[in-house]
Amino acid sequence: MDRKSSELNLHQRMELIIKDMVEKEISLKDALREFEKIFFEQATKKYEGNKTKMAQALGLHRNTLHNRAKLLKIKNKY
């Protein structure tokens, strides 16, 4: 794939990232944790730390969101 990253669809971009992670022998557990952490951080920015709106948008119960964010050590930084 020699197209620019911006021309690739989500699946293709993720394939490139995952290929790199597999090459570097990053464990699935670490990869999932990093994905979840970045995902939550981006949602925190988008919803300006409003956990109710975040939970609704992400399809989670607010308590689940709070517990996962706490486990991942994500603070309300936006």
Secondary structure, DSSP 8 states (H G I E B T S, - for coil): --S-GGGS-HHHHHHHHHHHHHHTT--HHHHHHHHHHHHHHHHHHHTTT-HHHHHHHHT--HHHHHHHHHHTT-----
